[in-house]
Amino acid sequence: MTIKRLFDIPHYALEKFPKTDMFVTKYQGEWKKTSTLEFINQGNKISRGLLKLGIKPGDKIALITTNSRTEWAVMDFGLSQIGVVSVPVYPSISAEDYEFIFNNAEIQYCFVSDKELLTKVMKVKHNIPSLQGIFTFDNISGAANWREIMDLGEDDSTQIEVEDLSNAINSEDLATIIYTSGTTGRPKGVMLTHHNIVSNVLGAIPRIPKKKSLDYKDSRALSFLPICHIFERMLFYLYQYSGFSIYFAESIDKMGENIKEVKPHYMTVVPRLVEKVYDKIYNTGSSAGGLKSKIFFWALNLISKKKVIGKPSGLQEIIADKLVFSKWREGLGGEIITLVSGSAALSTRLNMMFQNAGIPILEGYGLTETSPVIAVNSFDKMKVGTVGAPLDNLQVKIQEDGEITVKGPSVFKGYFKAEEMTREAFTEDGFFKTGDIGHIDAEGFLQITDRKKEMFKTSGGKYIAPQMIENLAKASKFIEQIMVVGDGEKMPCALVQPDFEFAKNWAMRNNLTIGSTPAEIAKSPELKERIEKEMEGINEHLGNWEKIKRVELTPEVWAIETGLLTPTLKLKRKAVKEKFMDLYNKMYEHHE
């Protein structure tokens, strides 16, 4: 069968890869499986139930879940096959943003996972005239439950109506509106058609390695990134198309135990998670003490020196792999075929390290507007430090100013109710402007050098690409977050959020008293001096005009909740600068 629309994928999966565990979610400490057939039956019930409620093709329904779960998948399928536009929303954004999105999209019904989200939506419900009802996945007293829609659709005599609507859906029809959190201003509604996402799934399939010895019945993916994010969502369809079972992790905090229980073959990750995994490994290795720590550092040193990716060769590497790196792999369940990384730049050093420890990472690149993948590495064509070769069904063109632009079937329809903004997003000849700067090297690999919007000029007229410097700095154990500043100033400086836990342990090892709260630790002159020393090491890799001249430590953790990070953990630069304006001024006051 040819796949043209999102809801064709589960039908294809039923025909080719019927499974008892197409989706698996943990409820009250127990993994509950949903088979391919059961999944389709539940989706049909949702479709029939919604039609009974008077929902028609083109209506908009919001889906919000704190952690991804099977109910979300059922809803997504049930909506898409009757032409309803799904509007998945980040759980972590503010109630004001909910209000803006719901009114902008004219949401009629909303499905939320739990009580906390219900409370958040209820707070602004009276300001949203289009909203007729809210349903919950959890059983919450006094709230309408999503099963009520299933019950409405229990009678399958109206299934013919569902099929008629499905048959009428064109691949160019709107499937979803995804509001991007944007590092500045109000969220923008990105309109994606069935064809946009399906073409991206089909374009990315050849890049995802399959294990010859692995029967599809045993292929497992662990999903934990927010499914409202197009990166995880596209892979969610790709996993279904490939016949992989999708296990939904309980939460980021429970990742460690979920990985051990599921033993996944595939996982989508963001660089921040890879950094956290590495920090954990490093802290365990360095605090083991005695011979164990010596062996750990010896092995680390060995693979840090490797310039190319390869299996352990020579006696030393084989011993190191047996004693140290096999444990890293076990920590990730022991069966990982690959981690797919996107959403931000991954440090080349970490990438090399994981590859040589036998944990392959495929780094890719894309935007919500491109459904999302523009380029991604693959096992047969990989170059660490790049985001891989562009997909075969896309044209990538580097404009004169270095901006990456793209044309092809997965490029979005436009921004919802924003024609002017849509026009500005494309070049005269129809290429979408990504806002990223990069180049394609001689071997056809795409390399991103910076965000166009985030580059700035010092008062001396020199361009600074902050992300590159920040990625170098984040390799330091002492630095959890960093933001390079200096737009219009004489020189670049940096605001640093120390890794407070690591700093405490470091102080203990060195018999220093630096306090225990973030506010106390940030005031420690010893820690500041140590971090300045780290920066000196980083400055050695930078041009004179790029060297970080001063740093200030921030007295708190940068988080999504405090509005300093977007839901995908990118810096909200404006917000960080405003929040720590006093520290910013302190760095520049003596340098008139």
Disulfide bonds with the S-S distance in Angstrom:
none
